[in-house]
């Protein structure tokens, strides 16, 4: 199940950024996954929730969006974006299409609450 490894990677980055920016609690993470990454959204959310327990991202909402895939038809030359896993040219319906990528995962944004500096160093 690659969703577990993906959730671990997301959390590693989130923890590093939280430390770097003096964040007390992460509230939301926006992630974009490639159309061909075969990420099961419910599974990724469940893995993330389980692995985030007890840490800075506990309770954070993981928002997952699919990234369109740029494609071109070898039959008619039409260029287009695939937004679903329907691998046919929208113009001529040919299945002879070409594309690159579609497997990535990118953290687009992290929303968080900063720690109160006054609480960190009481007088």
N, CA, C and O atoms as a GROMACS GRO file, in nm:
protein
  492
    1UNK      N    1   0.085  -0.116   0.000
    1UNK     CA    2   0.000   0.000   0.000
    1UNK      C    3   0.090   0.124   0.000
    1UNK      O    4   0.147   0.159   0.104
    2UNK      N    5   0.105   0.189  -0.114
    2UNK     CA    6   0.194   0.304  -0.123
    2UNK      C    7   0.138   0.429  -0.057
    2UNK      O    8   0.211   0.526  -0.039
    3UNK      N    9   0.012   0.429  -0.021
    3UNK     CA   10  -0.046   0.544   0.048
    3UNK      C   11   0.020   0.567   0.184
    3UNK      O   12   0.033   0.681   0.228
    4UNK      N   13   0.062   0.459   0.250
    4UNK     CA   14   0.130   0.472   0.379
    4UNK      C   15   0.262   0.545   0.361
    4UNK      O   16   0.292   0.638   0.436
    5UNK      N   17   0.340   0.505   0.263
    5UNK     CA   18   0.468   0.571   0.237
    5UNK      C   19   0.446   0.716   0.196
    5UNK      O   20   0.523   0.805   0.235
    6UNK      N   21   0.344   0.741   0.120
    6UNK     CA   22   0.310   0.877   0.078
    6UNK      C   23   0.271   0.963   0.198
    6UNK      O   24   0.316   1.076   0.210
    7UNK      N   25   0.188   0.910   0.286
    7UNK     CA   26   0.147   0.982   0.407
    7UNK      C   27   0.268   1.010   0.496
    7UNK      O   28   0.279   1.119   0.553
    8UNK      N   29   0.359   0.914   0.508
    8UNK     CA   30   0.481   0.934   0.588
    8UNK      C   31   0.566   1.047   0.530
    8UNK      O   32   0.619   1.130   0.604
    9UNK      N   33   0.578   1.050   0.398
    9UNK     CA   34   0.654   1.156   0.332
    9UNK      C   35   0.592   1.293   0.351
    9UNK      O   36   0.662   1.390   0.378
   10UNK      N   37   0.461   1.300   0.337
   10UNK     CA   38   0.390   1.427   0.358
   10UNK      C   39   0.411   1.474   0.501
   10UNK      O   40   0.442   1.591   0.525
   11UNK      N   41   0.396   1.385   0.596
   11UNK     CA   42   0.412   1.422   0.737
   11UNK      C   43   0.555   1.463   0.770
   11UNK      O   44   0.576   1.555   0.849
   12UNK      N   45   0.653   1.398   0.711
   12UNK     CA   46   0.793   1.436   0.733
   12UNK      C   47   0.816   1.581   0.692
   12UNK      O   48   0.876   1.659   0.765
   13UNK      N   49   0.766   1.616   0.573
   13UNK     CA   50   0.782   1.752   0.522
   13UNK      C   51   0.704   1.851   0.610
   13UNK      O   52   0.755   1.958   0.642
   14UNK      N   53   0.584   1.814   0.648
   14UNK     CA   54   0.501   1.902   0.732
   14UNK      C   55   0.569   1.927   0.866
   14UNK      O   56   0.571   2.040   0.915
   15UNK      N   57   0.625   1.823   0.926
   15UNK     CA   58   0.694   1.840   1.055
   15UNK      C   59   0.815   1.932   1.040
   15UNK      O   60   0.838   2.019   1.124
   16UNK      N   61   0.893   1.912   0.934
   16UNK     CA   62   1.011   1.997   0.910
   16UNK      C   63   0.970   2.142   0.894
   16UNK      O   64   1.032   2.231   0.952
   17UNK      N   65   0.864   2.167   0.816
   17UNK     CA   66   0.818   2.304   0.794
   17UNK      C   67   0.760   2.363   0.924
   17UNK      O   68   0.778   2.482   0.951
   18UNK      N   69   0.693   2.282   1.002
   18UNK     CA   70   0.637   2.330   1.129
   18UNK      C   71   0.748   2.374   1.223
   18UNK      O   72   0.737   2.479   1.286
   19UNK      N   73   0.855   2.296   1.232
   19UNK     CA   74   0.969   2.334   1.316
   19UNK      C   75   1.034   2.462   1.264
   19UNK      O   76   1.065   2.554   1.341
   20UNK      N   77   1.053   2.467   1.134
   20UNK     CA   78   1.120   2.581   1.071
   20UNK      C   79   1.043   2.713   1.090
   20UNK      O   80   1.104   2.820   1.101
   21UNK      N   81   0.911   2.704   1.095
   21UNK     CA   82   0.828   2.824   1.104
   21UNK      C   83   0.762   2.843   1.240
   21UNK      O   84   0.669   2.923   1.254
   22UNK      N   85   0.811   2.770   1.341
   22UNK     CA   86   0.760   2.784   1.477
   22UNK      C   87   0.609   2.763   1.484
   22UNK      O   88   0.537   2.844   1.542
   23UNK      N   89   0.564   2.654   1.424
   23UNK     CA   90   0.421   2.623   1.416
   23UNK      C   91   0.381   2.531   1.532
   23UNK      O   92   0.448   2.432   1.562
   24UNK      N   93   0.272   2.567   1.595
   24UNK     CA   94   0.220   2.488   1.707
   24UNK      C   95   0.129   2.376   1.658
   24UNK      O   96   0.132   2.264   1.709
   25UNK      N   97   0.048   2.410   1.555
   25UNK     CA   98  -0.050   2.311   1.507
   25UNK      C   99  -0.078   2.335   1.359
   25UNK      O  100  -0.104   2.448   1.317
   26UNK      N  101  -0.072   2.228   1.282
   26UNK     CA  102  -0.107   2.233   1.141
   26UNK      C  103  -0.257   2.205   1.130
   26UNK      O  104  -0.307   2.110   1.190
   27UNK      N  105  -0.328   2.288   1.052
   27UNK     CA  106  -0.472   2.273   1.044
   27UNK      C  107  -0.520   2.215   0.911
   27UNK      O  108  -0.623   2.149   0.905
   28UNK      N  109  -0.442   2.240   0.804
   28UNK     CA  110  -0.486   2.193   0.672
   28UNK      C  111  -0.365   2.179   0.580
   28UNK      O  112  -0.273   2.260   0.582
   29UNK      N  113  -0.369   2.074   0.498
   29UNK     CA  114  -0.262   2.049   0.401
   29UNK      C  115  -0.328   2.021   0.266
   29UNK      O  116  -0.414   1.934   0.255
   30UNK      N  117  -0.288   2.096   0.164
   30UNK     CA  118  -0.339   2.076   0.029
   30UNK      C  119  -0.233   2.002  -0.052
   30UNK      O  120  -0.119   2.047  -0.064
   31UNK      N  121  -0.273   1.889  -0.107
   31UNK     CA  122  -0.182   1.803  -0.183
   31UNK      C  123  -0.240   1.782  -0.322
   31UNK      O  124  -0.360   1.763  -0.338
   32UNK      N  125  -0.152   1.785  -0.422
   32UNK     CA  126  -0.195   1.758  -0.558
   32UNK      C  127  -0.124   1.630  -0.604
   32UNK      O  128  -0.002   1.620  -0.596
   33UNK      N  129  -0.202   1.533  -0.652
   33UNK     CA  130  -0.146   1.405  -0.698
   33UNK      C  131  -0.169   1.390  -0.847
   33UNK      O  132  -0.270   1.435  -0.902
   34UNK      N  133  -0.074   1.326  -0.912
   34UNK     CA  134  -0.085   1.302  -1.055
   34UNK      C  135  -0.198   1.206  -1.088
   34UNK      O  136  -0.233   1.119  -1.008
   35UNK      N  137  -0.254   1.224  -1.205
   35UNK     CA  138  -0.367   1.142  -1.249
   35UNK      C  139  -0.331   0.993  -1.253
   35UNK      O  140  -0.418   0.908  -1.232
   36UNK      N  141  -0.205   0.961  -1.280
   36UNK     CA  142  -0.163   0.821  -1.292
   36UNK      C  143  -0.102   0.765  -1.164
   36UNK      O  144  -0.051   0.653  -1.164
   37UNK      N  145  -0.105   0.841  -1.057
   37UNK     CA  146  -0.039   0.798  -0.933
   37UNK      C  147  -0.111   0.684  -0.861
   37UNK      O  148  -0.055   0.622  -0.772
   38UNK      N  149  -0.233   0.656  -0.899
   38UNK     CA  150  -0.313   0.548  -0.841
   38UNK      C  151  -0.329   0.562  -0.690
   38UNK      O  152  -0.330   0.463  -0.617
   39UNK      N  153  -0.342   0.686  -0.644
   39UNK     CA  154  -0.363   0.712  -0.502
   39UNK      C  155  -0.511   0.700  -0.472
   39UNK      O  156  -0.595   0.764  -0.536
   40UNK      N  157  -0.542   0.618  -0.375
   40UNK     CA  158  -0.679   0.604  -0.327
   40UNK      C  159  -0.698   0.707  -0.217
   40UNK      O  160  -0.639   0.696  -0.110
   41UNK      N  161  -0.782   0.807  -0.243
   41UNK     CA  162  -0.798   0.921  -0.153
   41UNK      C  163  -0.837   0.880  -0.011
   41UNK      O  164  -0.779   0.930   0.085
   42UNK      N  165  -0.933   0.791   0.003
   42UNK     CA  166  -0.977   0.749   0.137
   42UNK      C  167  -0.865   0.679   0.212
   42UNK      O  168  -0.848   0.698   0.332
   43UNK      N  169  -0.789   0.597   0.141
   43UNK     CA  170  -0.679   0.525   0.205
   43UNK      C  171  -0.570   0.621   0.248
   43UNK      O  172  -0.517   0.609   0.359
   44UNK      N  173  -0.535   0.717   0.162
   44UNK     CA  174  -0.434   0.816   0.198
   44UNK      C  175  -0.479   0.898   0.319
   44UNK      O  176  -0.400   0.921   0.410
   45UNK      N  177  -0.604   0.940   0.321
   45UNK     CA  178  -0.656   1.014   0.435
   45UNK      C  179  -0.650   0.932   0.563
   45UNK      O  180  -0.612   0.984   0.669
   46UNK      N  181  -0.686   0.806   0.555
   46UNK     CA  182  -0.684   0.719   0.674
   46UNK      C  183  -0.541   0.699   0.724
   46UNK      O  184  -0.516   0.706   0.844
   47UNK      N  185  -0.448   0.674   0.633
   47UNK     CA  186  -0.307   0.658   0.671
   47UNK      C  187  -0.253   0.785   0.734
   47UNK      O  188  -0.184   0.781   0.836
   48UNK      N  189  -0.284   0.898   0.672
   48UNK     CA  190  -0.238   1.026   0.724
   48UNK      C  191  -0.292   1.049   0.865
   48UNK      O  192  -0.216   1.086   0.955
   49UNK      N  193  -0.420   1.027   0.884
   49UNK     CA  194  -0.483   1.048   1.014
   49UNK      C  195  -0.417   0.962   1.122
   49UNK      O  196  -0.388   1.010   1.232
   50UNK      N  197  -0.392   0.837   1.090
   50UNK     CA  198  -0.330   0.745   1.184
   50UNK      C  199  -0.187   0.786   1.218
   50UNK      O  200  -0.149   0.788   1.335
   51UNK      N  201  -0.109   0.820   1.116
   51UNK     CA  202   0.031   0.856   1.137
   51UNK      C  203   0.048   0.994   1.202
   51UNK      O  204   0.149   1.020   1.266
   52UNK      N  205  -0.050   1.082   1.185
   52UNK     CA  206  -0.040   1.218   1.241
   52UNK      C  207  -0.076   1.222   1.389
   52UNK      O  208  -0.051   1.322   1.456
   53UNK      N  209  -0.133   1.114   1.441
   53UNK     CA  210  -0.177   1.110   1.580
   53UNK      C  211  -0.064   1.147   1.677
   53UNK      O  212   0.046   1.093   1.669
   54UNK      N  213  -0.094   1.240   1.768
   54UNK     CA  214   0.002   1.279   1.870
   54UNK      C  215   0.105   1.380   1.824
   54UNK      O  216   0.193   1.418   1.901
   55UNK      N  217   0.096   1.425   1.701
   55UNK     CA  218   0.195   1.520   1.649
   55UNK      C  219   0.134   1.653   1.611
   55UNK      O  220   0.016   1.679   1.635
   56UNK      N  221   0.215   1.737   1.551
   56UNK     CA  222   0.175   1.872   1.514
   56UNK      C  223   0.062   1.874   1.411
   56UNK      O  224  -0.011   1.974   1.401
   57UNK      N  225   0.046   1.766   1.335
   57UNK     CA  226  -0.058   1.761   1.231
   57UNK      C  227  -0.181   1.680   1.273
   57UNK      O  228  -0.268   1.654   1.190
   58UNK      N  229  -0.188   1.642   1.399
   58UNK     CA  230  -0.305   1.567   1.444
   58UNK      C  231  -0.430   1.651   1.422
   58UNK      O  232  -0.435   1.767   1.462
   59UNK      N  233  -0.530   1.592   1.358
   59UNK     CA  234  -0.656   1.660   1.333
   59UNK      C  235  -0.654   1.749   1.209
   59UNK      O  236  -0.757   1.807   1.173
   60UNK      N  237  -0.540   1.761   1.143
   60UNK     CA  238  -0.532   1.845   1.023
   60UNK      C  239  -0.612   1.783   0.910
   60UNK      O  240  -0.616   1.660   0.895
   61UNK      N  241  -0.674   1.867   0.830
   61UNK     CA  242  -0.748   1.820   0.713
   61UNK      C  243  -0.651   1.803   0.597
   61UNK      O  244  -0.575   1.894   0.564
   62UNK      N  245  -0.653   1.686   0.537
   62UNK     CA  246  -0.571   1.659   0.419
   62UNK      C  247  -0.661   1.673   0.297
   62UNK      O  248  -0.751   1.591   0.276
   63UNK      N  249  -0.638   1.776   0.218
   63UNK     CA  250  -0.719   1.802   0.098
   63UNK      C  251  -0.641   1.754  -0.023
   63UNK      O  252  -0.530   1.800  -0.049
   64UNK      N  253  -0.701   1.661  -0.097
   64UNK     CA  254  -0.632   1.598  -0.210
   64UNK      C  255  -0.701   1.636  -0.340
   64UNK      O  256  -0.822   1.622  -0.354
   65UNK      N  257  -0.622   1.684  -0.435
   65UNK     CA  258  -0.673   1.719  -0.568
   65UNK      C  259  -0.592   1.644  -0.672
   65UNK      O  260  -0.472   1.622  -0.656
   66UNK      N  261  -0.658   1.606  -0.777
   66UNK     CA  262  -0.591   1.536  -0.887
   66UNK      C  263  -0.538   1.639  -0.986
   66UNK      O  264  -0.608   1.733  -1.023
   67UNK      N  265  -0.414   1.620  -1.030
   67UNK     CA  266  -0.351   1.712  -1.125
   67UNK      C  267  -0.380   1.665  -1.267
   67UNK      O  268  -0.356   1.549  -1.299
   68UNK      N  269  -0.430   1.753  -1.352
   68UNK     CA  270  -0.455   1.715  -1.492
   68UNK      C  271  -0.326   1.672  -1.561
   68UNK      O  272  -0.217   1.714  -1.522
   69UNK      N  273  -0.340   1.590  -1.662
   69UNK     CA  274  -0.225   1.536  -1.735
   69UNK      C  275  -0.228   1.590  -1.877
   69UNK      O  276  -0.323   1.565  -1.951
   70UNK      N  277  -0.123   1.663  -1.917
   70UNK     CA  278  -0.114   1.714  -2.053
   70UNK      C  279  -0.092   1.598  -2.148
   70UNK      O  280  -0.009   1.510  -2.124
   71UNK      N  281  -0.169   1.598  -2.257
   71UNK     CA  282  -0.161   1.487  -2.353
   71UNK      C  283  -0.173   1.540  -2.496
   71UNK      O  284  -0.216   1.652  -2.520
   72UNK      N  285  -0.132   1.455  -2.588
   72UNK     CA  286  -0.144   1.487  -2.729
   72UNK      C  287  -0.184   1.363  -2.807
   72UNK      O  288  -0.142   1.252  -2.774
   73UNK      N  289  -0.263   1.382  -2.908
   73UNK     CA  290  -0.310   1.270  -2.990
   73UNK      C  291  -0.213   1.248  -3.106
   73UNK      O  292  -0.183   1.342  -3.181
   74UNK      N  293  -0.165   1.127  -3.120
   74UNK     CA  294  -0.074   1.093  -3.230
   74UNK      C  295  -0.149   1.081  -3.362
   74UNK      O  296  -0.088   1.091  -3.468
   75UNK      N  297  -0.279   1.060  -3.356
   75UNK     CA  298  -0.358   1.044  -3.479
   75UNK      C  299  -0.396   1.178  -3.542
   75UNK      O  300  -0.377   1.196  -3.663
   76UNK      N  301  -0.449   1.271  -3.462
   76UNK     CA  302  -0.498   1.397  -3.521
   76UNK      C  303  -0.417   1.520  -3.479
   76UNK      O  304  -0.438   1.629  -3.532
   77UNK      N  305  -0.324   1.503  -3.384
   77UNK     CA  306  -0.240   1.614  -3.342
   77UNK      C  307  -0.299   1.705  -3.236
   77UNK      O  308  -0.233   1.800  -3.193
   78UNK      N  309  -0.421   1.679  -3.193
   78UNK     CA  310  -0.487   1.762  -3.091
   78UNK      C  311  -0.414   1.749  -2.957
   78UNK      O  312  -0.377   1.639  -2.916
   79UNK      N  313  -0.393   1.864  -2.888
   79UNK     CA  314  -0.336   1.861  -2.753
   79UNK      C  315  -0.449   1.895  -2.655
   79UNK      O  316  -0.536   1.977  -2.685
   80UNK      N  317  -0.445   1.832  -2.539
   80UNK     CA  318  -0.552   1.846  -2.442
   80UNK      C  319  -0.503   1.804  -2.305
   80UNK      O  320  -0.390   1.756  -2.291
   81UNK      N  321  -0.586   1.820  -2.205
   81UNK     CA  322  -0.556   1.775  -2.069
   81UNK      C  323  -0.652   1.664  -2.030
   81UNK      O  324  -0.774   1.676  -2.048
   82UNK      N  325  -0.596   1.558  -1.977
   82UNK     CA  326  -0.679   1.450  -1.921
   82UNK      C  327  -0.708   1.486  -1.776
   82UNK      O  328  -0.617   1.518  -1.699
   83UNK      N  329  -0.834   1.479  -1.739
   83UNK     CA  330  -0.872   1.504  -1.599
   83UNK      C  331  -0.934   1.380  -1.535
   83UNK      O  332  -0.957   1.377  -1.415
   84UNK      N  333  -0.960   1.280  -1.616
   84UNK     CA  334  -1.006   1.149  -1.568
   84UNK      C  335  -0.921   1.044  -1.638
   84UNK      O  336  -0.848   1.074  -1.732
   85UNK      N  337  -0.930   0.923  -1.592
   85UNK     CA  338  -0.853   0.814  -1.653
   85UNK      C  339  -0.925   0.757  -1.774
   85UNK      O  340  -0.947   0.636  -1.784
   86UNK      N  341  -0.962   0.844  -1.864
   86UNK     CA  342  -1.023   0.807  -1.991
   86UNK      C  343  -0.923   0.844  -2.100
   86UNK      O  344  -0.910   0.961  -2.136
   87UNK      N  345  -0.853   0.745  -2.150
   87UNK     CA  346  -0.738   0.769  -2.237
   87UNK      C  347  -0.774   0.765  -2.385
   87UNK      O  348  -0.726   0.681  -2.461
   88UNK      N  349  -0.860   0.858  -2.423
   88UNK     CA  350  -0.902   0.873  -2.563
   88UNK      C  351  -0.896   1.021  -2.599
   88UNK      O  352  -0.920   1.107  -2.514
   89UNK      N  353  -0.864   1.049  -2.724
   89UNK     CA  354  -0.863   1.186  -2.772
   89UNK      C  355  -1.007   1.238  -2.775
   89UNK      O  356  -1.096   1.171  -2.828
   90UNK      N  357  -1.032   1.357  -2.719
   90UNK     CA  358  -1.168   1.410  -2.720
   90UNK      C  359  -1.214   1.454  -2.860
   90UNK      O  360  -1.334   1.472  -2.883
   91UNK      N  361  -1.120   1.470  -2.952
   91UNK     CA  362  -1.158   1.512  -3.089
   91UNK      C  363  -1.191   1.394  -3.179
   91UNK      O  364  -1.297   1.388  -3.241
   92UNK      N  365  -1.097   1.298  -3.186
   92UNK     CA  366  -1.116   1.189  -3.283
   92UNK      C  367  -1.142   1.054  -3.216
   92UNK      O  368  -1.164   0.954  -3.285
   93UNK      N  369  -1.139   1.051  -3.083
   93UNK     CA  370  -1.163   0.929  -3.003
   93UNK      C  371  -1.055   0.822  -3.018
   93UNK      O  372  -1.075   0.708  -2.978
   94UNK      N  373  -0.940   0.859  -3.076
   94UNK     CA  374  -0.828   0.766  -3.089
   94UNK      C  375  -0.770   0.736  -2.950
   94UNK      O  376  -0.768   0.822  -2.863
   95UNK      N  377  -0.724   0.615  -2.933
   95UNK     CA  378  -0.656   0.577  -2.810
   95UNK      C  379  -0.504   0.594  -2.824
   95UNK      O  380  -0.430   0.562  -2.731
   96UNK      N  381  -0.460   0.644  -2.937
   96UNK     CA  382  -0.318   0.662  -2.964
   96UNK      C  383  -0.274   0.801  -2.914
   96UNK      O  384  -0.246   0.891  -2.993
   97UNK      N  385  -0.270   0.815  -2.782
   97UNK     CA  386  -0.232   0.942  -2.723
   97UNK      C  387  -0.098   0.930  -2.653
   97UNK      O  388  -0.057   0.821  -2.612
   98UNK      N  389  -0.031   1.042  -2.638
   98UNK     CA  390   0.100   1.047  -2.574
   98UNK      C  391   0.095   1.145  -2.457
   98UNK      O  392   0.029   1.249  -2.464
   99UNK      N  393   0.163   1.109  -2.350
   99UNK     CA  394   0.172   1.196  -2.234
   99UNK      C  395   0.295   1.160  -2.154
   99UNK      O  396   0.350   1.051  -2.168
  100UNK      N  397   0.338   1.252  -2.069
  100UNK     CA  398   0.451   1.230  -1.979
  100UNK      C  399   0.410   1.269  -1.839
  100UNK      O  400   0.329   1.360  -1.820
  101UNK      N  401   0.466   1.202  -1.742
  101UNK     CA  402   0.439   1.237  -1.602
  101UNK      C  403   0.310   1.177  -1.552
  101UNK      O  404   0.268   1.069  -1.595
  102UNK      N  405   0.247   1.248  -1.460
  102UNK     CA  406   0.122   1.203  -1.404
  102UNK      C  407   0.135   1.118  -1.280
  102UNK      O  408   0.035   1.068  -1.227
  103UNK      N  409   0.261   1.101  -1.230
  103UNK     CA  410   0.282   1.013  -1.115
  103UNK      C  411   0.318   1.089  -0.987
  103UNK      O  412   0.332   1.027  -0.882
  104UNK      N  413   0.333   1.219  -0.996
  104UNK     CA  414   0.386   1.297  -0.884
  104UNK      C  415   0.287   1.325  -0.772
  104UNK      O  416   0.167   1.300  -0.783
  105UNK      N  417   0.343   1.378  -0.665
  105UNK     CA  418   0.265   1.424  -0.550
  105UNK      C  419   0.333   1.551  -0.500
  105UNK      O  420   0.453   1.551  -0.471
  106UNK      N  421   0.256   1.659  -0.489
  106UNK     CA  422   0.311   1.788  -0.450
  106UNK      C  423   0.228   1.848  -0.337
  106UNK      O  424   0.106   1.852  -0.344
  107UNK      N  425   0.296   1.895  -0.233
  107UNK     CA  426   0.228   1.970  -0.128
  107UNK      C  427   0.215   2.112  -0.181
  107UNK      O  428   0.316   2.179  -0.205
  108UNK      N  429   0.093   2.158  -0.198
  108UNK     CA  430   0.067   2.292  -0.251
  108UNK      C  431   0.062   2.398  -0.141
  108UNK      O  432   0.106   2.511  -0.162
  109UNK      N  433   0.009   2.362  -0.025
  109UNK     CA  434   0.004   2.459   0.085
  109UNK      C  435  -0.016   2.388   0.218
  109UNK      O  436  -0.070   2.278   0.226
  110UNK      N  437   0.030   2.456   0.322
  110UNK     CA  438   0.013   2.408   0.459
  110UNK      C  439  -0.043   2.525   0.540
  110UNK      O  440   0.018   2.632   0.544
  111UNK      N  441  -0.157   2.507   0.603
  111UNK     CA  442  -0.215   2.609   0.690
  111UNK      C  443  -0.188   2.568   0.833
  111UNK      O  444  -0.200   2.451   0.870
  112UNK      N  445  -0.149   2.667   0.915
  112UNK     CA  446  -0.109   2.634   1.051
  112UNK      C  447  -0.130   2.750   1.146
  112UNK      O  448  -0.159   2.862   1.105
  113UNK      N  449  -0.117   2.718   1.275
  113UNK     CA  450  -0.121   2.818   1.380
  113UNK      C  451   0.018   2.826   1.441
  113UNK      O  452   0.076   2.725   1.482
  114UNK      N  453   0.072   2.947   1.446
  114UNK     CA  454   0.205   2.966   1.504
  114UNK      C  455   0.199   2.957   1.656
  114UNK      O  456   0.097   2.989   1.718
  115UNK      N  457   0.309   2.914   1.715
  115UNK     CA  458   0.320   2.912   1.861
  115UNK      C  459   0.330   3.055   1.910
  115UNK      O  460   0.388   3.141   1.843
  116UNK      N  461   0.276   3.082   2.026
  116UNK     CA  462   0.283   3.214   2.087
  116UNK      C  463   0.421   3.229   2.150
  116UNK      O  464   0.452   3.157   2.245
  117UNK      N  465   0.506   3.322   2.100
  117UNK     CA  466   0.641   3.338   2.154
  117UNK      C  467   0.642   3.371   2.304
  117UNK      O  468   0.736   3.334   2.374
  118UNK      N  469   0.539   3.438   2.354
  118UNK     CA  470   0.532   3.471   2.495
  118UNK      C  471   0.519   3.346   2.582
  118UNK      O  472   0.568   3.343   2.695
  119UNK      N  473   0.454   3.244   2.529
  119UNK     CA  474   0.436   3.120   2.605
  119UNK      C  475   0.563   3.035   2.603
  119UNK      O  476   0.585   2.955   2.694
  120UNK      N  477   0.647   3.051   2.501
  120UNK     CA  478   0.768   2.971   2.490
  120UNK      C  479   0.873   3.012   2.592
  120UNK      O  480   0.944   2.927   2.646
  121UNK      N  481   0.884   3.141   2.619
  121UNK     CA  482   0.985   3.193   2.710
  121UNK      C  483   0.920   3.279   2.819
  121UNK      O  484   0.928   3.402   2.815
  122UNK      N  485   0.856   3.212   2.916
  122UNK     CA  486   0.790   3.289   3.021
  122UNK      C  487   0.891   3.371   3.102
  122UNK      O  488   1.003   3.325   3.127
  123UNK      N  489   0.852   3.490   3.141
  123UNK     CA  490   0.943   3.581   3.215
  123UNK      C  491   0.964   3.536   3.356
  123UNK      O  492   1.037   3.601   3.431
   0.00000   0.00000   0.00000
